[in-house]
Structures are given as C-alpha cells and as structure tokens.
Amino acid sequence: MSDKFTPTSKEELLARAEAVAGLSLAGLAQRLDIAMPSNSTQGKGFVGQLLELWLGATAGSLPQPDFQQLGIELKTIPINAQAKPIESTYVSIVPLRDIAGLSWEQSDIYKKLQHILWIPILTEKGLAIGERIIGSPILWQPSPQQAVILQQDWEELMDMVAMGEIEHITARLGTYLQIRPKGANASALTQAIGPEGESIMTLPRGFYLRTCFTQQILMEASHINSI
C-alpha cells in the first residue's frame, strides 16, 4: 500500500485502520519503511505519527481534527492486557488568554471531540516499543449524555481560567475532562490571566480525557462488537 493514502470517507479510513489491527508497531514501521526509535523515551509521539502517516492524516500541528475533510480526530490509547487504558489521553492545549466570549462550540477541543478514531495499542510493561500491538479501531462519537458532561467540565474549568485561578486547577477537577501541565520543563512558560486580571507566567496546560472515560468508550465498543 502507498504511504500517500488520504481517506475520502469514514468507511475508507476505518478499513485502512482495520487492515493493521493485530500488527506490531515494528511491522507497521517496516511497511512504511520507517526506522523504529531505539527506546520508548526516544519514541514519545512516534506511535501517533506512525499511524497518522499510515492513515493519511492531514492536519499536522494545526488545531483541527487530524482528518480535516472528514472532521475526525485520531487518538491512540495505550492499554494493558485487560484492555484497560493505562494513562489519560491528551486532546488539546488549554487557551489561557484572550478567552472572553469563547464558547464550547467555538473551542478547539469541541471540534476534536465530535468524532474520534480510537486506536488501542497493547502496551504491556516491559514490552519493547516495536513489539506493541495495534488493536481494532473504534470510530466513536459522544452520546448526548457524554456531550453534556464534557461541556460542563469545559465550562467549569474555563471559568476558573478566566477568573485567574489557573494555579488552583488540579487534575482532580472535572468528571471526564481534566487540565494538567503540558510543558516539558519549568522554563517553557506562557502567559495566563492572574487573580487580579494581570498577566502572569505559568506552564502551558492541556486538556486530557480521564481513563475512566476512555475505559467507558472501550467497554461500549466491546459490547457492541460482541452483539
């Protein structure tokens, strides 16, 4: 298959993803003639980039769904042997300034959460990065109830950001969504709103989906597939 593939429908995208289910990451890298990183630390981000290339993602680093024409976001999800997510899932950067009047429907994260192609990756402890196994894809859209909770989480968290309470936001807040620091080190600071409306410097923040939520998605997909 060509690595120049670009999907023109969700069915075509899903078929492409299903074609590599059960394959190791090393096997997919070989198909694409790409060298594997020597370890998981050097390979941070490699799994997503590998699947983006195979599946024909077009957005790159733009704050848009990965498959722009289809409005579908790609998310890999590391799981253990019991098919449980082993970490929360990063979705998008949290806007920390110039957010007056920003609504849920206008936000980058809203656009990314409307339609997601989830690719589970079996990532057992001690398993070399090339030996990790690509799971069956899940094409997902939030249920009405899930959509309400995601919006509530976003609005409550963004209200805190707007009120200058960024330093008081912890990963414990939010039912499905949480805000966590998104900086490699303490020197990578960005501007945010302070408690008096002043400009302060802080670590960039990211929106993440809790594992309890992504586990729900995996269980729902498993139930549907077993019917």
TORPA-4810 file (N, C-alpha, C, O; in nm, 3 decimals):
<nodes>
NODE_1_0.083_-0.120_0.000_0.000_0.000_0.000_0.087_0.125_0.000_0.197_0.125_0.055_M
NODE_2_0.038_0.229_-0.060_0.112_0.354_-0.066_0.100_0.431_0.064_-0.005_0.430_0.129_S
NODE_3_0.209_0.499_0.103_0.202_0.584_0.221_0.146_0.721_0.187_0.148_0.811_0.272_D
NODE_4_0.097_0.740_0.065_0.038_0.866_0.023_-0.114_0.862_0.035_-0.184_0.951_-0.014_K
NODE_5_-0.165_0.760_0.099_-0.309_0.740_0.115_-0.374_0.859_0.187_-0.322_0.906_0.288_F
NODE_6_-0.486_0.907_0.136_-0.568_1.008_0.203_-0.713_0.961_0.198_-0.768_0.945_0.089_T
NODE_7_-0.776_0.938_0.313_-0.913_0.884_0.312_-1.014_0.987_0.263_-1.002_1.106_0.293_P
NODE_8_-1.113_0.942_0.188_-1.217_1.030_0.137_-1.353_1.003_0.204_-1.451_1.073_0.178_T
NODE_9_-1.357_0.900_0.290_-1.480_0.870_0.364_-1.440_0.803_0.495_-1.329_0.751_0.509_S
NODE_10_-1.533_0.804_0.591_-1.502_0.740_0.719_-1.490_0.588_0.703_-1.416_0.523_0.776_K
NODE_11_-1.564_0.533_0.606_-1.555_0.389_0.581_-1.416_0.352_0.528_-1.359_0.249_0.566_E
NODE_12_-1.363_0.437_0.442_-1.230_0.413_0.386_-1.124_0.425_0.496_-1.030_0.346_0.501_E
NODE_13_-1.140_0.524_0.583_-1.048_0.543_0.695_-1.052_0.423_0.789_-0.947_0.372_0.829_L
NODE_14_-1.171_0.378_0.823_-1.186_0.265_0.914_-1.128_0.138_0.854_-1.063_0.061_0.925_L
NODE_15_-1.148_0.116_0.727_-1.094_-0.003_0.660_-0.941_0.000_0.663_-0.878_-0.104_0.683_A
NODE_16_-0.884_0.116_0.644_-0.738_0.130_0.648_-0.684_0.098_0.787_-0.580_0.033_0.802_R
NODE_17_-0.757_0.144_0.891_-0.717_0.116_1.028_-0.732_-0.032_1.062_-0.647_-0.090_1.130_A
NODE_18_-0.839_-0.093_1.014_-0.862_-0.236_1.040_-0.758_-0.323_0.972_-0.731_-0.435_1.017_E
NODE_19_-0.699_-0.272_0.865_-0.601_-0.350_0.789_-0.473_-0.377_0.869_-0.399_-0.470_0.837_A
NODE_20_-0.446_-0.296_0.973_-0.323_-0.316_1.051_-0.353_-0.361_1.194_-0.261_-0.372_1.275_V
NODE_21_-0.480_-0.389_1.226_-0.514_-0.441_1.358_-0.446_-0.576_1.377_-0.455_-0.663_1.290_A
NODE_22_-0.380_-0.593_1.490_-0.306_-0.716_1.518_-0.160_-0.709_1.478_-0.082_-0.798_1.514_G
NODE_23_-0.122_-0.606_1.406_0.017_-0.589_1.363_0.097_-0.521_1.473_0.044_-0.441_1.550_L
NODE_24_0.226_-0.553_1.482_0.313_-0.483_1.576_0.351_-0.348_1.518_0.341_-0.325_1.397_S
NODE_25_0.395_-0.259_1.606_0.441_-0.128_1.558_0.562_-0.144_1.467_0.577_-0.070_1.369_L
NODE_26_0.648_-0.240_1.497_0.764_-0.265_1.411_0.719_-0.312_1.273_0.778_-0.276_1.171_A
NODE_27_0.612_-0.393_1.272_0.560_-0.441_1.143_0.504_-0.327_1.060_0.523_-0.324_0.938_G
NODE_28_0.435_-0.234_1.125_0.382_-0.120_1.051_0.494_-0.028_1.004_0.490_0.023_0.892_L
NODE_29_0.592_-0.007_1.090_0.706_0.077_1.051_0.778_0.018_0.930_0.825_0.090_0.843_A
NODE_30_0.787_-0.115_0.926_0.850_-0.182_0.813_0.770_-0.160_0.685_0.827_-0.137_0.578_Q
NODE_31_0.637_-0.166_0.695_0.553_-0.141_0.578_0.576_-0.001_0.522_0.573_0.021_0.401_R
NODE_32_0.599_0.093_0.614_0.616_0.232_0.573_0.762_0.269_0.550_0.795_0.382_0.514_L
NODE_33_0.851_0.171_0.572_0.995_0.192_0.553_1.045_0.305_0.643_1.116_0.395_0.599_D
NODE_34_1.007_0.296_0.770_1.047_0.394_0.870_1.125_0.323_0.980_1.085_0.215_1.024_I
NODE_35_1.235_0.383_1.024_1.317_0.324_1.130_1.248_0.339_1.265_1.191_0.444_1.294_A
NODE_36_1.253_0.236_1.346_1.197_0.241_1.480_1.291_0.315_1.574_1.413_0.302_1.559_M
NODE_37_1.239_0.392_1.669_1.326_0.451_1.772_1.386_0.341_1.858_1.329_0.233_1.869_P
NODE_38_1.499_0.370_1.919_1.569_0.266_1.994_1.502_0.235_2.127_1.517_0.125_2.180_S
NODE_39_1.427_0.332_2.183_1.358_0.305_2.309_1.232_0.391_2.317_1.210_0.480_2.235_N
NODE_40_1.149_0.362_2.418_1.020_0.430_2.429_1.034_0.578_2.460_0.947_0.657_2.424_S
NODE_41_1.143_0.618_2.529_1.164_0.759_2.559_1.189_0.836_2.432_1.129_0.942_2.410_T
NODE_42_1.276_0.785_2.346_1.303_0.850_2.218_1.181_0.840_2.126_1.165_0.921_2.035_Q
NODE_43_1.097_0.741_2.152_0.981_0.719_2.066_0.855_0.790_2.110_0.747_0.762_2.058_G
NODE_44_0.867_0.882_2.206_0.750_0.955_2.252_0.688_1.032_2.134_0.755_1.113_2.070_K
NODE_45_0.564_1.005_2.108_0.498_1.068_1.994_0.510_0.988_1.865_0.440_1.015_1.768_G
NODE_46_0.600_0.889_1.865_0.625_0.812_1.743_0.504_0.730_1.702_0.473_0.720_1.583_F
NODE_47_0.435_0.671_1.799_0.321_0.583_1.769_0.213_0.661_1.694_0.161_0.615_1.592_V
NODE_48_0.179_0.780_1.746_0.079_0.861_1.680_0.120_0.904_1.541_0.040_0.902_1.447_G
NODE_49_0.248_0.942_1.528_0.299_0.987_1.397_0.297_0.873_1.296_0.267_0.894_1.178_Q
NODE_50_0.330_0.752_1.343_0.331_0.635_1.255_0.191_0.608_1.200_0.173_0.583_1.081_L
NODE_51_0.092_0.612_1.289_-0.045_0.585_1.247_-0.102_0.700_1.164_-0.182_0.677_1.073_L
NODE_52_-0.063_0.823_1.195_-0.106_0.937_1.113_-0.059_0.918_0.968_-0.134_0.944_0.874_E
NODE_53_0.064_0.873_0.952_0.118_0.853_0.819_0.044_0.741_0.747_0.005_0.755_0.631_L
NODE_54_0.023_0.629_0.816_-0.045_0.515_0.755_-0.189_0.549_0.716_-0.238_0.508_0.611_W
NODE_55_-0.255_0.625_0.804_-0.397_0.653_0.784_-0.423_0.778_0.700_-0.537_0.805_0.663_L
NODE_56_-0.317_0.853_0.669_-0.334_0.969_0.581_-0.388_1.093_0.648_-0.463_1.169_0.586_G
NODE_57_-0.350_1.115_0.776_-0.394_1.237_0.846_-0.338_1.360_0.775_-0.229_1.356_0.719_A
NODE_58_-0.416_1.469_0.777_-0.377_1.588_0.700_-0.355_1.713_0.784_-0.298_1.810_0.734_T
NODE_59_-0.398_1.713_0.911_-0.396_1.838_0.988_-0.256_1.877_1.038_-0.229_1.995_1.060_A
NODE_60_-0.167_1.777_1.056_-0.035_1.809_1.109_-0.047_1.869_1.248_-0.113_1.812_1.335_G
NODE_61_0.015_1.985_1.270_0.012_2.050_1.401_-0.101_2.153_1.413_-0.109_2.223_1.513_S
NODE_62_-0.187_2.163_1.312_-0.297_2.259_1.316_-0.398_2.219_1.424_-0.418_2.100_1.448_L
NODE_63_-0.462_2.317_1.489_-0.562_2.285_1.593_-0.695_2.244_1.533_-0.799_2.304_1.561_P
NODE_64_-0.692_2.141_1.451_-0.810_2.090_1.381_-0.810_1.937_1.391_-0.707_1.877_1.421_Q
NODE_65_-0.925_1.873_1.366_-0.925_1.727_1.363_-0.821_1.675_1.262_-0.800_1.737_1.158_P
NODE_66_-0.758_1.564_1.293_-0.648_1.511_1.211_-0.688_1.488_1.066_-0.610_1.512_0.974_D
NODE_67_-0.810_1.439_1.046_-0.861_1.418_0.910_-0.959_1.532_0.882_-1.078_1.521_0.908_F
NODE_68_-0.904_1.640_0.829_-0.978_1.766_0.819_-1.107_1.754_0.740_-1.212_1.803_0.782_Q
NODE_69_-1.099_1.690_0.623_-1.217_1.682_0.537_-1.328_1.597_0.599_-1.446_1.617_0.570_Q
NODE_70_-1.290_1.502_0.684_-1.388_1.412_0.745_-1.432_1.462_0.883_-1.531_1.413_0.937_L
NODE_71_-1.358_1.558_0.940_-1.389_1.606_1.074_-1.365_1.501_1.181_-1.434_1.498_1.283_G
NODE_72_-1.265_1.414_1.158_-1.236_1.304_1.250_-1.096_1.322_1.311_-0.998_1.348_1.241_I
NODE_73_-1.089_1.308_1.442_-0.963_1.315_1.516_-0.908_1.173_1.535_-0.985_1.078_1.550_E
NODE_74_-0.777_1.160_1.534_-0.712_1.030_1.561_-0.654_1.032_1.701_-0.583_1.125_1.738_L
NODE_75_-0.684_0.929_1.780_-0.625_0.916_1.912_-0.581_0.772_1.935_-0.660_0.678_1.923_K
NODE_76_-0.453_0.756_1.968_-0.408_0.624_2.013_-0.432_0.615_2.163_-0.429_0.716_2.233_T
NODE_77_-0.456_0.495_2.211_-0.484_0.477_2.353_-0.409_0.354_2.405_-0.448_0.242_2.374_I
NODE_78_-0.302_0.374_2.483_-0.227_0.261_2.536_-0.314_0.182_2.634_-0.375_0.240_2.724_P
NODE_79_-0.318_0.051_2.616_-0.397_-0.036_2.705_-0.311_-0.151_2.756_-0.208_-0.184_2.698_I
NODE_80_-0.355_-0.211_2.868_-0.287_-0.330_2.919_-0.355_-0.456_2.867_-0.446_-0.449_2.784_N
NODE_81_-0.312_-0.570_2.916_-0.366_-0.698_2.867_-0.513_-0.716_2.901_-0.582_-0.797_2.838_A
NODE_82_-0.562_-0.640_3.000_-0.704_-0.647_3.036_-0.787_-0.544_2.959_-0.904_-0.522_2.990_Q
NODE_83_-0.725_-0.482_2.859_-0.791_-0.382_2.772_-0.832_-0.258_2.850_-0.934_-0.196_2.819_A
NODE_84_-0.754_-0.223_2.952_-0.781_-0.102_3.030_-0.680_0.006_2.994_-0.561_-0.024_2.981_K
NODE_85_-0.723_0.131_2.977_-0.629_0.239_2.946_-0.529_0.256_3.059_-0.566_0.245_3.177_P
NODE_86_-0.404_0.282_3.025_-0.301_0.293_3.128_-0.259_0.439_3.153_-0.175_0.465_3.238_I
NODE_87_-0.317_0.532_3.079_-0.288_0.673_3.103_-0.400_0.758_3.044_-0.476_0.714_2.958_E
NODE_88_-0.408_0.882_3.093_-0.509_0.974_3.039_-0.469_1.015_2.897_-0.354_0.999_2.857_S
NODE_89_-0.564_1.068_2.822_-0.544_1.098_2.680_-0.542_1.248_2.656_-0.639_1.318_2.685_T
NODE_90_-0.431_1.297_2.604_-0.421_1.440_2.571_-0.510_1.472_2.451_-0.514_1.396_2.354_Y
NODE_91_-0.581_1.586_2.459_-0.668_1.626_2.350_-0.622_1.757_2.286_-0.601_1.762_2.164_V
NODE_92_-0.605_1.863_2.366_-0.567_1.991_2.308_-0.510_2.084_2.414_-0.526_2.061_2.534_S
NODE_93_-0.444_2.190_2.368_-0.391_2.293_2.456_-0.506_2.373_2.517_-0.607_2.397_2.451_I
NODE_94_-0.490_2.413_2.642_-0.588_2.499_2.708_-0.556_2.645_2.674_-0.445_2.690_2.702_V
NODE_95_-0.650_2.719_2.615_-0.625_2.862_2.591_-0.624_2.936_2.724_-0.717_2.924_2.803_P
NODE_96_-0.519_3.013_2.749_-0.504_3.079_2.879_-0.522_3.231_2.872_-0.527_3.297_2.975_L
NODE_97_-0.531_3.285_2.751_-0.551_3.429_2.734_-0.649_3.455_2.619_-0.674_3.367_2.536_R
NODE_98_-0.704_3.576_2.615_-0.794_3.615_2.506_-0.910_3.517_2.491_-0.941_3.473_2.381_D
NODE_99_-0.973_3.484_2.603_-1.079_3.383_2.602_-1.217_3.442_2.630_-1.315_3.369_2.640_I
NODE_100_-1.226_3.574_2.642_-1.355_3.637_2.668_-1.453_3.605_2.554_-1.423_3.627_2.437_A
NODE_101_-1.569_3.555_2.590_-1.671_3.524_2.490_-1.654_3.390_2.421_-1.737_3.352_2.339_G
NODE_102_-1.546_3.317_2.453_-1.523_3.187_2.390_-1.629_3.087_2.437_-1.647_3.070_2.558_L
NODE_103_-1.697_3.023_2.345_-1.799_2.923_2.380_-1.745_2.783_2.356_-1.645_2.764_2.287_S
NODE_104_-1.812_2.685_2.415_-1.777_2.544_2.398_-1.774_2.507_2.250_-1.681_2.440_2.204_W
NODE_105_-1.876_2.549_2.175_-1.885_2.513_2.034_-1.775_2.577_1.949_-1.744_2.528_1.841_E
NODE_106_-1.716_2.686_1.997_-1.609_2.754_1.923_-1.470_2.698_1.957_-1.373_2.726_1.887_Q
NODE_107_-1.462_2.620_2.062_-1.332_2.576_2.112_-1.269_2.467_2.025_-1.338_2.391_1.958_S
NODE_108_-1.136_2.463_2.028_-1.063_2.360_1.953_-1.098_2.221_2.004_-1.112_2.128_1.925_D
NODE_109_-1.112_2.207_2.135_-1.136_2.074_2.192_-1.274_2.022_2.152_-1.291_1.901_2.132_I
NODE_110_-1.373_2.110_2.140_-1.505_2.068_2.094_-1.496_2.004_1.956_-1.554_1.898_1.932_Y
NODE_111_-1.422_2.069_1.866_-1.409_2.018_1.729_-1.339_1.882_1.728_-1.372_1.796_1.646_K
NODE_112_-1.242_1.864_1.817_-1.167_1.738_1.819_-1.246_1.623_1.882_-1.221_1.506_1.853_K
NODE_113_-1.342_1.657_1.968_-1.416_1.553_2.038_-1.546_1.511_1.969_-1.617_1.425_2.021_L
NODE_114_-1.578_1.570_1.856_-1.703_1.537_1.789_-1.701_1.402_1.719_-1.805_1.338_1.705_Q
NODE_115_-1.585_1.360_1.676_-1.573_1.232_1.605_-1.427_1.186_1.617_-1.336_1.252_1.567_H
NODE_116_-1.405_1.075_1.684_-1.269_1.026_1.709_-1.252_0.884_1.658_-1.338_0.798_1.677_I
NODE_117_-1.139_0.861_1.592_-1.096_0.725_1.559_-0.996_0.683_1.666_-0.882_0.730_1.668_L
NODE_118_-1.041_0.595_1.755_-0.954_0.545_1.862_-0.879_0.422_1.812_-0.938_0.331_1.754_W
NODE_119_-0.748_0.421_1.836_-0.665_0.304_1.803_-0.601_0.254_1.932_-0.503_0.314_1.978_I
NODE_120_-0.652_0.146_1.992_-0.587_0.091_2.112_-0.450_0.033_2.076_-0.432_-0.026_1.969_P
NODE_121_-0.355_0.051_2.166_-0.221_-0.004_2.148_-0.185_-0.086_2.271_-0.174_-0.031_2.380_I
NODE_122_-0.167_-0.217_2.255_-0.127_-0.302_2.367_0.013_-0.263_2.410_0.110_-0.280_2.335_L
NODE_123_0.023_-0.209_2.531_0.149_-0.152_2.577_0.182_-0.208_2.715_0.187_-0.135_2.813_T
NODE_124_0.205_-0.338_2.721_0.238_-0.401_2.849_0.375_-0.354_2.900_0.463_-0.322_2.820_E
NODE_125_0.390_-0.352_3.032_0.517_-0.315_3.093_0.626_-0.411_3.048_0.607_-0.533_3.052_K
NODE_126_0.738_-0.357_3.007_0.849_-0.441_2.962_0.845_-0.475_2.815_0.940_-0.532_2.762_G
NODE_127_0.735_-0.439_2.749_0.722_-0.467_2.605_0.795_-0.358_2.527_0.765_-0.240_2.541_L
NODE_128_0.890_-0.399_2.444_0.964_-0.302_2.363_0.867_-0.229_2.271_0.763_-0.283_2.233_A
NODE_129_0.900_-0.105_2.236_0.808_-0.023_2.157_0.770_-0.091_2.026_0.655_-0.081_1.982_I
NODE_130_0.864_-0.158_1.963_0.835_-0.224_1.836_0.744_-0.345_1.850_0.683_-0.389_1.753_G
NODE_131_0.736_-0.401_1.972_0.655_-0.519_1.997_0.511_-0.486_2.039_0.427_-0.575_2.052_E
NODE_132_0.485_-0.360_2.060_0.349_-0.320_2.096_0.254_-0.350_1.980_0.290_-0.336_1.863_R
NODE_133_0.133_-0.393_2.016_0.038_-0.442_1.915_-0.075_-0.342_1.890_-0.133_-0.286_1.984_I
NODE_134_-0.105_-0.320_1.765_-0.214_-0.231_1.725_-0.347_-0.305_1.739_-0.362_-0.415_1.687_I
NODE_135_-0.440_-0.244_1.809_-0.570_-0.307_1.831_-0.672_-0.269_1.725_-0.643_-0.195_1.631_G
NODE_136_-0.793_-0.322_1.741_-0.902_-0.293_1.647_-0.950_-0.149_1.666_-0.969_-0.104_1.779_S
NODE_137_-0.969_-0.076_1.558_-1.009_0.064_1.568_-1.153_0.081_1.615_-1.237_-0.007_1.597_P
NODE_138_-1.179_0.195_1.677_-1.313_0.230_1.724_-1.347_0.369_1.671_-1.280_0.467_1.703_I
NODE_139_-1.450_0.376_1.589_-1.496_0.505_1.538_-1.608_0.551_1.630_-1.714_0.489_1.636_L
NODE_140_-1.584_0.660_1.703_-1.670_0.699_1.815_-1.718_0.843_1.805_-1.646_0.931_1.757_W
NODE_141_-1.840_0.865_1.849_-1.895_0.999_1.870_-1.959_1.001_2.008_-2.016_0.901_2.051_Q
NODE_142_-1.951_1.114_2.078_-2.007_1.119_2.213_-2.158_1.103_2.213_-2.227_1.154_2.125_P
NODE_143_-2.208_1.030_2.312_-2.353_1.020_2.330_-2.403_1.155_2.382_-2.323_1.235_2.429_S
NODE_144_-2.535_1.181_2.375_-2.587_1.306_2.429_-2.547_1.329_2.575_-2.514_1.441_2.613_P
NODE_145_-2.550_1.224_2.656_-2.513_1.237_2.797_-2.363_1.269_2.812_-2.325_1.355_2.891_Q
NODE_146_-2.280_1.200_2.736_-2.137_1.227_2.741_-2.107_1.370_2.696_-2.022_1.437_2.755_Q
NODE_147_-2.176_1.415_2.592_-2.155_1.550_2.539_-2.188_1.656_2.644_-2.118_1.756_2.656_A
NODE_148_-2.295_1.633_2.720_-2.335_1.728_2.825_-2.227_1.737_2.933_-2.191_1.846_2.976_V
NODE_149_-2.175_1.622_2.976_-2.075_1.621_3.083_-1.944_1.684_3.036_-1.881_1.758_3.111_I
NODE_150_-1.904_1.655_2.914_-1.783_1.715_2.859_-1.795_1.867_2.853_-1.701_1.939_2.886_L
NODE_151_-1.911_1.914_2.810_-1.933_2.059_2.803_-1.931_2.121_2.943_-1.872_2.227_2.963_Q
NODE_152_-1.995_2.056_3.039_-1.997_2.107_3.177_-1.855_2.115_3.233_-1.818_2.214_3.295_Q
NODE_153_-1.777_2.011_3.211_-1.638_2.011_3.257_-1.562_2.129_3.197_-1.494_2.203_3.268_D
NODE_154_-1.576_2.145_3.065_-1.503_2.252_2.995_-1.544_2.388_3.049_-1.459_2.472_3.076_W
NODE_155_-1.673_2.410_3.063_-1.721_2.541_3.108_-1.674_2.572_3.250_-1.634_2.685_3.279_E
NODE_156_-1.679_2.474_3.339_-1.635_2.497_3.477_-1.484_2.524_3.484_-1.440_2.612_3.557_E
NODE_157_-1.408_2.448_3.409_-1.262_2.467_3.409_-1.223_2.600_3.344_-1.136_2.670_3.394_L
NODE_158_-1.288_2.634_3.233_-1.255_2.758_3.165_-1.302_2.880_3.244_-1.242_2.987_3.234_M
NODE_159_-1.408_2.866_3.323_-1.448_2.975_3.413_-1.336_3.004_3.512_-1.309_3.120_3.543_D
NODE_160_-1.273_2.899_3.562_-1.162_2.917_3.656_-1.044_2.985_3.588_-0.979_3.072_3.647_M
NODE_161_-1.016_2.945_3.465_-0.907_3.008_3.390_-0.936_3.158_3.373_-0.849_3.242_3.395_V
NODE_162_-1.058_3.189_3.333_-1.097_3.329_3.307_-1.094_3.413_3.435_-1.069_3.533_3.429_A
NODE_163_-1.118_3.349_3.550_-1.119_3.420_3.678_-0.979_3.431_3.738_-0.964_3.480_3.850_M
NODE_164_-0.877_3.386_3.664_-0.741_3.396_3.713_-0.702_3.291_3.815_-0.612_3.311_3.895_G
NODE_165_-0.773_3.176_3.811_-0.748_3.071_3.910_-0.670_2.954_3.851_-0.679_2.842_3.901_E
NODE_166_-0.593_2.980_3.746_-0.521_2.871_3.678_-0.433_2.792_3.774_-0.422_2.670_3.761_I
NODE_167_-0.369_2.860_3.869_-0.279_2.790_3.961_-0.354_2.704_4.062_-0.293_2.623_4.132_E
NODE_168_-0.487_2.721_4.070_-0.567_2.641_4.164_-0.634_2.522_4.095_-0.702_2.442_4.160_H
NODE_169_-0.616_2.511_3.964_-0.675_2.400_3.891_-0.584_2.278_3.904_-0.467_2.283_3.866_I
NODE_170_-0.639_2.169_3.956_-0.563_2.045_3.968_-0.628_1.937_3.882_-0.739_1.954_3.832_T
NODE_171_-0.557_1.827_3.865_-0.607_1.715_3.783_-0.727_1.646_3.848_-0.790_1.562_3.785_A
NODE_172_-0.758_1.681_3.973_-0.873_1.619_4.041_-1.005_1.679_3.995_-1.111_1.619_4.015_R
NODE_173_-0.999_1.797_3.934_-1.122_1.864_3.890_-1.169_1.809_3.755_-1.088_1.774_3.670_L
NODE_174_-1.301_1.802_3.738_-1.358_1.755_3.611_-1.401_1.610_3.618_-1.330_1.526_3.674_G
NODE_175_-1.517_1.580_3.561_-1.568_1.442_3.561_-1.500_1.358_3.453_-1.448_1.250_3.481_T
NODE_176_-1.500_1.408_3.329_-1.436_1.340_3.218_-1.310_1.413_3.170_-1.211_1.351_3.132_Y
NODE_177_-1.316_1.546_3.174_-1.204_1.629_3.131_-1.124_1.676_3.250_-1.180_1.707_3.355_L
NODE_178_-0.993_1.683_3.235_-0.909_1.741_3.338_-0.806_1.832_3.271_-0.775_1.816_3.153_Q
NODE_179_-0.754_1.926_3.346_-0.647_2.013_3.300_-0.520_1.977_3.375_-0.519_1.966_3.497_I
NODE_180_-0.413_1.959_3.298_-0.283_1.927_3.356_-0.175_2.008_3.286_-0.194_2.051_3.172_R
NODE_181_-0.060_2.029_3.353_0.051_2.099_3.287_0.094_2.027_3.161_0.094_1.904_3.155_P
NODE_182_0.130_2.106_3.059_0.169_2.049_2.929_0.303_2.109_2.888_0.320_2.149_2.773_K
NODE_183_0.398_2.115_2.980_0.529_2.170_2.949_0.638_2.069_2.977_0.631_1.994_3.074_G
NODE_184_0.738_2.067_2.892_0.848_1.972_2.909_0.933_2.009_3.030_0.986_1.920_3.098_A
NODE_185_0.945_2.139_3.059_1.024_2.181_3.174_0.975_2.318_3.222_0.896_2.384_3.156_N
NODE_186_1.024_2.358_3.337_0.977_2.480_3.402_1.016_2.606_3.326_0.965_2.714_3.357_A
NODE_187_1.105_2.595_3.228_1.145_2.714_3.153_1.051_2.743_3.037_1.056_2.851_2.979_S
NODE_188_0.965_2.646_3.003_0.872_2.663_2.891_0.743_2.726_2.941_0.639_2.661_2.946_A
NODE_189_0.750_2.855_2.979_0.636_2.924_3.037_0.556_3.001_2.932_0.608_3.035_2.825_L
NODE_190_0.430_3.027_2.965_0.344_3.104_2.875_0.262_3.201_2.958_0.254_3.188_3.080_T
NODE_191_0.200_3.299_2.894_0.120_3.398_2.965_-0.018_3.344_2.998_-0.077_3.268_2.922_Q
NODE_192_-0.068_3.385_3.115_-0.204_3.348_3.157_-0.263_3.464_3.236_-0.195_3.563_3.264_A
NODE_193_-0.391_3.452_3.270_-0.460_3.554_3.347_-0.436_3.529_3.495_-0.457_3.418_3.544_I
NODE_194_-0.392_3.633_3.567_-0.369_3.622_3.710_-0.494_3.654_3.790_-0.596_3.693_3.732_G
NODE_195_-0.489_3.636_3.923_-0.608_3.655_4.009_-0.664_3.798_4.008_-0.781_3.818_4.039_P
NODE_196_-0.581_3.895_3.974_-0.628_4.034_3.966_-0.648_4.079_3.822_-0.661_4.198_3.795_E
NODE_197_-0.650_3.983_3.730_-0.665_4.016_3.590_-0.536_4.054_3.522_-0.534_4.089_3.404_G
NODE_198_-0.427_4.048_3.598_-0.296_4.081_3.543_-0.239_3.964_3.464_-0.291_3.853_3.471_E
NODE_199_-0.134_3.990_3.388_-0.068_3.884_3.312_0.036_3.815_3.401_0.119_3.881_3.463_S
NODE_200_0.030_3.685_3.406_0.128_3.608_3.482_0.192_3.505_3.389_0.142_3.478_3.280_I
NODE_201_0.303_3.448_3.433_0.372_3.343_3.358_0.346_3.209_3.427_0.359_3.197_3.548_M
NODE_202_0.311_3.109_3.349_0.282_2.977_3.405_0.314_2.871_3.300_0.339_2.902_3.184_T
NODE_203_0.312_2.746_3.343_0.332_2.636_3.249_0.212_2.626_3.154_0.099_2.651_3.197_L
NODE_204_0.234_2.591_3.028_0.120_2.562_2.940_0.036_2.449_3.001_0.088_2.365_3.074_P
NODE_205_-0.091_2.450_2.972_-0.180_2.346_3.022_-0.245_2.274_2.905_-0.261_2.329_2.796_R
NODE_206_-0.283_2.148_2.930_-0.351_2.069_2.828_-0.480_2.011_2.883_-0.492_1.985_3.003_G
NODE_207_-0.577_1.991_2.794_-0.698_1.917_2.829_-0.672_1.768_2.807_-0.621_1.729_2.702_F
NODE_208_-0.706_1.687_2.906_-0.689_1.542_2.898_-0.821_1.473_2.931_-0.899_1.522_3.013_Y
NODE_209_-0.845_1.360_2.867_-0.959_1.276_2.900_-0.917_1.175_3.005_-0.814_1.108_2.991_L
NODE_210_-0.995_1.164_3.111_-0.964_1.069_3.218_-0.974_0.925_3.169_-1.047_0.895_3.074_R
NODE_211_-0.900_0.837_3.234_-0.904_0.695_3.197_-1.042_0.634_3.225_-1.082_0.539_3.157_T
NODE_212_-1.115_0.687_3.323_-1.249_0.633_3.349_-1.341_0.656_3.229_-1.432_0.577_3.204_C
NODE_213_-1.316_0.765_3.156_-1.397_0.797_3.039_-1.355_0.712_2.919_-1.440_0.655_2.850_F
NODE_214_-1.225_0.702_2.894_-1.180_0.622_2.780_-1.208_0.473_2.803_-1.228_0.399_2.707_T
NODE_215_-1.208_0.430_2.930_-1.246_0.292_2.960_-1.392_0.269_2.923_-1.429_0.163_2.872_Q
NODE_216_-1.474_0.368_2.950_-1.617_0.361_2.914_-1.632_0.343_2.763_-1.714_0.263_2.717_Q
NODE_217_-1.553_0.418_2.685_-1.559_0.408_2.538_-1.518_0.269_2.492_-1.583_0.210_2.405_I
NODE_218_-1.411_0.215_2.550_-1.363_0.082_2.513_-1.467_-0.025_2.548_-1.490_-0.117_2.470_L
NODE_219_-1.529_-0.012_2.665_-1.628_-0.112_2.708_-1.752_-0.107_2.619_-1.807_-0.212_2.585_M
NODE_220_-1.795_0.013_2.582_-1.911_0.026_2.494_-1.884_-0.037_2.358_-1.970_-0.104_2.302_E
NODE_221_-1.762_-0.014_2.306_-1.726_-0.071_2.176_-1.719_-0.223_2.183_-1.760_-0.292_2.090_A
NODE_222_-1.666_-0.274_2.294_-1.655_-0.418_2.312_-1.794_-0.482_2.319_-1.816_-0.590_2.266_S
NODE_223_-1.886_-0.414_2.386_-2.023_-0.465_2.399_-2.092_-0.469_2.262_-2.158_-0.567_2.228_H
NODE_224_-2.074_-0.362_2.185_-2.136_-0.356_2.051_-2.080_-0.465_1.962_-2.154_-0.530_1.888_I
NODE_225_-1.947_-0.487_1.968_-1.882_-0.586_1.882_-1.919_-0.729_1.920_-1.907_-0.820_1.838_N
NODE_226_-1.964_-0.748_2.044_-1.998_-0.884_2.089_-2.142_-0.921_2.058_-2.181_-1.037_2.073_S
NODE_227_-2.221_-0.821_2.015_-2.363_-0.849_1.984_-2.378_-0.921_1.850_-2.489_-0.952_1.808_I
</nodes>
